[in-house]
């Protein structure tokens, strides 16, 4: 009997230098449970470890939602599970959380990670479906006491070159949150007209060079050159904007790439359609006295959520609406929602310095708490305005010497 030749042991890819740049070489960061010291070191430097996502404003969201043991909650965007874990901890083993995500790869990792931390199926149900199906889940469980939607894409998806979310590294131009369904961004570009692409770039990301970019992309494809990698798309953008003065070209190309990739991602994942449907179903999914928080990260999401609330006011769902978002300070929007069983106030809080924005629906029965929160944010707003004014004066004084403030 002939013996099989043993396969040679394949060595793990080693770090090239002290701080590797390639995603696949960062094996320590990709195994946070095993290399905790490395993870702590990366985070201490103000960075997010490869393959991880650090949730923002966790404390603020938990404070607003006011979660109590025994309640039933819904996390519309599971992601890495940072917010989910914080909400589960508030339940203290009593009650239940439901979460949705369309990314089969990352949701499986998060399910395993949370289960290992003690949050199994007895307290957490994860569904691989879009969060616009909130009405179906709410009907099954009788509604939710608290709801969170942290919109957009997560760091671990951006980090992985195989997903095609970043223009900084070469990879397939995919951009789908679920690579098992739908068409990739590359396939979308193969069949899109110049007019439709220009409209997409304008609507989804307010791209100022939408006409020029759309013409360049469709002309390239018409010549038989498929734009099927992130690098190819970036190079088309760079070439299109080569007419810009050298001094401003690099920064403009970077921002344009960010906007173009964002516009394509929103399109292939139908993000605006899904969000619109979610906002329509949100009031019916909340139990009387329930609370909801929505984090938005760009103007498209912002406008859609705001428009949905305004429409609710016009149609009589909300009894009042006031406030406008001002740049540089946290501003509280107030909307009072009428329902047969209870009255709610919806508050928008936006920190324009950090770029983060969240919206909450809270019952008017906590008037004193709301007053304290509004006062707190007013004080924080005054402090931020003061800081902004000092930074502005500093920049003005340094600009005379051509010194750029960091």
N, C-alpha and C positions, 0 to 999 in steps of 0.2 A: 504494500500500500504506500503510495507516494505521499510524503509529508508536505503539507502546505507551507509555503515560504512565509514566515511571519512578516507582517507589515511593519515597516520602520516607524518608530515612535515620532509623531509630529510634535515638534516643540512649539510652545506657545509663543506668539509674537511678542518680542521684548520691546521695552521702552527704547526709543531712539533718543538718547539724551535724558535729561532729568525730567523735563516736562513735555511729553509727547503731544503732538497736535492732531494726529489721526484718531478718529473715533474708535476704530477696532483695536488700537494699541493701548487704550486706556482701560486695561483689564481690571485694575484696582478700583477705579471709579465705577465700573460696570458691575462690581460685586460689593455693594455698600455694606452688606451684612458681614462680610469677611474682612474688609479693610476699612474699619470704622475710623482709624486714625487718619487715613488718606482723605476720607470724606470730610472729616472735621477740618482738616488743613485747607482743603479747597474752599469750603464754605467760609472759613475765617478770612480768606483773601477776598471775599466778596463775590465769588464765582459760584456757578451751579455745576456740580459734578456731572460728567457725561452720563446720559441715560437716566437722569433724575429730573424732577420738577419740584421747585420750592414754592408752595402755595403762598399767596400774598394776602395780607389783611385778615388773617385767620381770627385773631382776637376780636377785631371790630365786628366781623360777621357773626361770630358766636355771641357777642354781647347783644347785637341787634336781634338775632333770631330767638334768644331767650329759651333755649331748648331745656326741657324738663324730662326726667325719667318717665317712661311710659308712653311718650309721644311717638308719632309716626312721621318720618321725614323722607324727603326726596332730593338726591343730588343728581341734577340733570346731566352733569359732565364729570364723570368719575375721574378720568385722567390718572394721575399718579396716586390719587387717594389721600392727599394731605388734608383737604377740607373734610372729606368723608370721615377720616379717622378722628378729627377733632369733634365732629358732630356726634359720632358714635360714643366717644368718651363721655359726652354730656348725658347720654342716655343711661349710663351706669348699669348696663346689662338688662334694662327694662325698656320695652318698646321695640321699634324696628326701623331700619333704614332701607330704602330702595334707591338704586343707582342705575343710570344708563350710560352707555358709551358705545360708539360705533366702531372703535378700533379693536379688533379681535386680539391683536398681538399684545398691546399694552394693557388692555383690560384683564387679560389672563394673568399677566405678571402682577397686577395690582390685587386681583382676587387672591392669589397665592400669598402675597406679602401681607395683606390684611388678615388673612386666616391664620398665618403664623404668629400674628400679634394678638390673637384671641378674638378676632371679629369674623366668625364663621357664618354659615347660613342660618343659624338660629337667630341672628340679629341683623344680618345684612343680606339682601337679595340683589344681585347684579344681573342686569338684563342687557344683552347685546342688541340694542336697538336705539333708534334716534329719540332724543328727548322731546320731540314734538308729539310723541305717543303718550305724553303725560296723562291725557284724559283716560286712556285705556287702563293704565296702571292705577290711577286714582279711583276709577270705578270698581276695580277689583278689591281695593283695600279700604274704600270708604273715605278717600281724601287724605290730605296731608296737613300736619300741624306746622311744618316748616319746609321751605323749598329753597334750594340754592342752584344758580346757573352761573358758572364761571366760563364765560364765552371765549372762543378762540382756540388756538393750538398750544400744546404743551412743549416744554423744553426738550423732553426726551424724544419727541417726534422730530423736532428741528435738528437735534444733534445727529441723528442717524442718516448718513448720506443715502442709504438705500430708499429712504422715504421721499427724497427729492424736495424737501421743504426749504432748503437753504441754498442761496446762490454762492455762498462762500466756499463750498466744497463740491467736487464733481460727483454726480449721481444721476440716476434716471429722473427725468422730469415727470414725476408722478403726482404728488401733492394730495392724494386721496387719504382721508382718515381711515378708510377701510379699503385696502388694496384688492379685496376679493369681489368688490362690486363696482359698477359704473365704469367710466372711462378715465384714463389718466389725462393730465394736463397736456402732454405731448399729443395725444390723440385728439383732444379738443382743438388744439391749434391747427391740426392737419386739415380740418374741415370748416374753419370759421372764416367769415368774410371780414374784410377790412373794417367795414362800418360797424359790424357787431362787436368786433374786438375793441375798437376805439370806445364804443359805448360801455363795454364791460370795464375797461380800465378807468373810465371816468366815474362810473357809478359805484364801483366796488372799492376804489382806492383814491379817488380825486386826483388821478394822475395828470399833471399839467402838460406832459408831452404825449398824451394818449394818441393823438392823430399820427405823430411822427413814429412812435413805437409800433402802432398797429400797421402802418404802411410797410415798415422795415420787416416785420415778422411775416406778414402775408406775402410780400415780395420774395423773401428768402424761401418760403415753402413752395411758392409757385415755380421757382427755379429748380425744384426737386431736392432741396436741402432740408431734410427733416430736422426740426428742433426738438430732439428727444432727450437731451441732457441739460442739467442745470447750467453747465459751463457754456453750452452753445447759446442758450437764451441770454446769459449774462454778456457774452461777446457781441451779440446782436445789439443789445442795449448800449454797450460801450461804443460801438461803431456809430450808432444812430446819434449819440450825443457828443460825438467828436468835434462838432462845430463850436462847442462851448469853450470859453476861455480856460486855459490850463489851470488857473488859480482856483476855479470853482468846479471844475469837471469831476474830480475824484469824489467829492462829497455828493454832488448831484447824481452821479451814476449809482452810488451806493443807495441813496434814498429812492431813486427810481426803481432799482432792482427790488428793493423791499416792497414798494407799492405794486409792481407788476406781479411778483410772486404772490402777494396777498390777494390781489384781484383774481388770479387764476385759482387759488386755493378756495376762495369763497364760491367761485363759479362751479368747480367740479364737485364740491361737497354740498351745493345748494344751501349754503349757510343762511342767507337772508330769508329764503322761503321757509326753512325750518324754524328760524327764530320768530318770524311773523306768525306762524301757526302756533308756536309755543305761547307767545304772548296772548293770542286769542283764547287759548285754553286755560291759561294760568288762573284766572279768577274762579273758574269752576272746579279746579283741582284743590284749592285751599279750603280747609275746614273753617267754620266760623271762629274768628280769633286767630287764624293762622297767619304766619309771617313768611315773606319771601325776600330773597336778596339776589340781585343780578349784577354781575361784574361785566362791564363793557370796556373794550380797549382801543377802539378806533371809531371814527365819526360815523361810519355806516351803521354799526351796531347801535351806537349812541342815538342816532336819529330815529332808528326803527323803534327802539324801546320807548323813547320819549313820545313818538307819534302815537304809539299804541295807548299810552297813558292819556294823552290829550284826547284821543278819540273816545276813550272811556268816559272822559269828562263831558264831551259834547253829547254823547248818547245817553247820559244820565246815570251811568254806572258809578261815576265819581261826582260828589256833590260840589267840590271846589278844586281849583287848580291855581297855583301861584308860584312865582319864582323863575329866575333864569340863571343858567350857569355862567358865572363870570370867570375869566382867566385868573389864575394865580391863587385862588382861595377856595377852601371847601364851602360849598353852598348847599343849603338844604331846600329841596323842592318839597312842597306839601300838596298832596292830593287826597281828598276824602272820598272813599268808595262806599257806596250804599249797597247793602244786600238785605234780603228779607230777615236775616238773623242778627246781623251786627254791623258796626261801622268800622272802617279802617282808615288809616292815614298812610299814604305812601310817601316815603322820603327818598330824595336823591341826594347823595353826598359825593362831591367830586373834589379830588385833590389834584389840581392842575400842575402843581410842582412835581409830583411824583408820576403824574399821568394816569393814576388809577381812579376808577369811578365805580361806585356801587349804588344800587337802588334797593330800598327795602319797603315792604308793606307791613305796617304795624297797627295794632288795634288802638283806638282812641282812649280805651279804658286805662292806659298807662300814661295819663297826661303829665303827671309829675316827672316820670322817667323821661318822657319826650322833651319836657322843658329843660331838664338837666342836660340831655344830649345836645339840644340845640344851643344851649349856653356854652357847652364845652366846645362845640365846633365853631361857635362864634369866636371864642377865645383863641382857639387854634388858628382860625382864619386870620385874626389880627396879628398873631405871632408870625405866621407865614408871610403875610403882607409886609411886615416889618423886615423880615429876613430878605424877602425879594427886593425891597427898596435898597437895603444895604448892598446886596449883590449888584444891583443895577448901578448904584453910585460907584461901586468899585470898578465895574467894567468900564464905565464912562471915564473914570480917572486914569485907568490903565491904557485905554485905547489910544490916548495921546502919545504914549510911548511904544505903541504897537505891541503891547503885551496882552496876550489872551488869557483871560481868567479861566481857571479850571473849576 
